[in-house]
């Protein structure tokens, strides 16, 4: 089993709220993050994740905009993914290997035992703040999702200034980073060649030279970090292979992670070659699940999201457990009955 941790763009207000109500493991992670990051934001982190119910579409949009701010979105995703990881372990579902997409790689490193939960939240908030504070002219750029491979796109965008290939997600999806004007021009040129594109819900041009000042700030933080060798294989977006055991090398890779393209396609292919046959997406939504399906296509595998927007949180969690049991995995269902009155049935 491989766990895949979702990246920025998957966030939404009230994500995994039902699981927060039902499972103390999720409550524990959110409370811990609130303590670790107290006074870093005008409100507690939990208040951005679970805001008061909006009474108008404008309030709903404002809630989303606040949560999408990079310095808030990153720890917010980190905390709900950590809580969901704890819930999966509660049911006896453990990963043999882990990976994450962009910021999700930090959660994967935590899951692999490289650093503590408190350190994870501090790093994600610092990473987001470093990005937000690194622009001198206020232009942090945007990102554009394109329905094609990097090979399809390279020739079309050649010669465009301030446009970079940021994510090699799948054979049919590549993400570009750049400033808004340049991406609009790229979108027009791509459309002429029959390739669809769409702006994605992030506030910065991640994994591009736009992030160099933030990388330099983050390097100072990482250099002072106390980390350990992974307990299980953790795969890197940068190399598409396993992180080394050497902690200095881990921190060096993580430092360059912010400015380097995400090689998610190669990463998933390597995990499959190394034995991963079931991919569980740990986080809100099913973006990574869909990418795995595009990457592995007709191979024998199973990709399951632990949460989807169109289904109740608990229903999808039960669906995941049922599919794992159908595949022959032993799942501990006793936690479903914690705090519930159980009456024996006679006869």
Order of alpha helices (4+ residues) and beta strands (2+ residues): beta-alpha-alpha-alpha-alpha-alpha-beta-alpha-alpha-beta-alpha-beta-beta-alpha-beta-alpha-beta-alpha-alpha-beta-alpha-beta-alpha
